[in-house]
Each structure stands twice: as structure tokens, then as C-alpha cells.
């Protein structure tokens, strides 16, 4: 139960910070979501640091990793987990699985958004 609470708290903090940072930055450039892009890239950097410290001589406890990587980075951006998973595939020379996972995630993700938008209009 304690670990679920840590993930919950970290996720809440990450989500609020994502909102505070991305909202004002997204309006700076036309046709490019600068805030979202920067949050995603920072989340990737942060999850790399957190998971690297976790695996290196146990510099972070399991609870700290859950709070920071799963909770905070998960709330801040799910893109960080996506990027870490792709890195793991590349590190293991799984080029085929890396390609399929990357392309499928992007294509299916965009299609799922389109489907969700379409479904939301059915009652109109």
C-alpha cells in the first residue's frame, strides 16, 4: 500500500508540473508544441538518471525509484517510459522489435486518438 501511495503522490506532482511548464510554452511556437516537447525530453533525461542511479550500486531505494520513475516521470510524461523501453530494445540489439514497437506505438496511438474523437461525436 505504501508503494502505491508513493506512485500516486509522484504521479500527481509530475502531472501538475507538466501542466505548469507546458501550458505557457505551447503557445510560443505555431504548429509545434514546445512545452510538451521539452517536458517529454526532460522526462526522458530524468528517467534515465533515476533508473541509472537505481541500478548502480542501489543508490536509490525501490521506494525512491517508484516515486521518481514510475510516479513522477509517469505523471510528468509517459513518453519517458516509452523511450526507456525502446532504449532497452536497442541495447539488446532487438532492432526488429524496436522498429515494430516504435512504429506500432506511434501509428496505433494516433489512430486511437482519432477513434476516440470519432466515438465522442456519436451522440451528437
Secondary structure, DSSP 8 states (H G I E B T S, - for coil): -HHHHHHHHHHHHHHHHHHHHHHHHHTTSTTS-HHHHHHHHHHHHHHHHHHHHHHSTT-S-HHHHIIIIIIIIHHH-SHHHHHHHHHHHHHTT-HHHHHHHHHHHHHHHHHHHHHHHHHHTTT-
